[in-house]
Amino acid sequence: MMPAANVRATTAPPVGVAILGSTGSIGTSALRVLARQRDRYVPVALTANGNVAALAEQVATWLPAFAGLVQPHADAPAGWGVGADCLIAAATHPDAAIVINAVVGAAGLPATLAALRMGKRVALANKETLVVAGAIVTETARRHGGELVPVDSEHSAILQCLAGRQPHEVRRLVLTASGGPFRTWPADRIAAATVTDALRHPTWQMGSKITIDSATLANKALEVIEAHHLFGVPYDRIDVVVHPQSIIHSFVEFIDGSVLAQMGIPSMELPILYALTYPERVADSGVPSFDPVALGGLSFETVRYEDFPMLRLGIDAGRRGGAAPAVFNAANEVAVAHFLAGRLSFAGIAERVSAALTELAGVSGASLDDLLRADTAARDHVNAQVGC
């Protein structure tokens, strides 16, 4: 769903921003962006999952009107919001016109919906929001005048390539994938990969969950589903290609055969800034100047679907629709947690997700309550299979 233009005069007071997940990789990158744009934006609400010390340091630096901690902690200062509801409190704070949702997992969905119902712009780094309930989220934005602007580098790239173009002019979207740490590994070695192996991403520094998702390519499946909802393009016109250098972030092919690509140094600070300023561009993104000669050659490879089954499982779930994407996402979240804890093999992630999709194939996804029940059922199923 394409956001409406929202041009702000440079003489206006700074726009209030809420950051959900401010101590994570996206959240800390967002604060670096805001530090360079103090005349335009100011953080008015910050939340963290459980990192009390990091959040306290951010609060001392920025003095936001609201601070919240999802996981209750004895060291949480008086006056902070505590518990899952703090995400909604931050997202609906009256001083926040823009909400950067960088929460990991389906936990970010209620806050996104709450912000959209108030007509706010949601700079969305929480792809699970659209995976679990894409149709509901986009309809909520449309009905209440809210905006969805992607923060993921791939979707930001597509948004930039589509500027000024009409939907009927688009033939195909092509998302690029780095290939993760196992791009050149044979299938048997991938199946036996350790946690340490999987956390060695060759390009990006991210949290552990998304890094594992990049290793399995589940992250790219989530992005395909997200692109379908953001841009209204059918699944059979969304492709994935491996691009190890991570310089081209996505392509858009138009009906006349022309192809536009958005390129740039791998940095989340540029898409974060663009999500704040869209459709404008402003100086000082923090990204180095682009030097094509220094970067050298760019290469592309076919995705090895047979060796990375999570990509196919996720895309098939998206095509199936209903509750299937919610089941895929929830089962993956739990399976990844078990892998990180040493209770599941790397190959076991796809096995457990596939089993959950088969077991819950008939679950209804007609309403938000149905989707949330499917989410819970998928988590319970994987936990039971792992023995927890």
Buried (B, 14 or more C-beta within 10 A) or exposed (E): BBBEEBEBEEEEEBBBBBBBBBBBBBBBBBBBBBEBBEEBBBBBBBBBBEBBEBBBEBBEEBEBBBBBBBEEBEEBEEEBBBEBEBBBBBBBBEBBBBBBBBBBBBBBBBBBBBBBBBEBBBBBBBBBBBBBBBEBBBEBBEEBEBBBBBBBBBBBBBBBBBEEEEEEEBBBBBBBBBBBBBBEBEEEEBBEBEBEBBBEBBBBEBBBBBBBBBBBBBBBBBBBBBBBBBBEBEBEBBBBBBBBBBBBBBBBBBEEEEEBBBBBBBBBBBBBBBBBBBBEEEEEBBBEEEEEEEEEEBEEEEBBBEBBBBBBBBBBBBBBBBBBBBBBBBBBBBBBBBBBEEEBBBBBBBBBBBBBBEBBEEBEBEEBEBBBBBBEBBBBBBBEBBEE
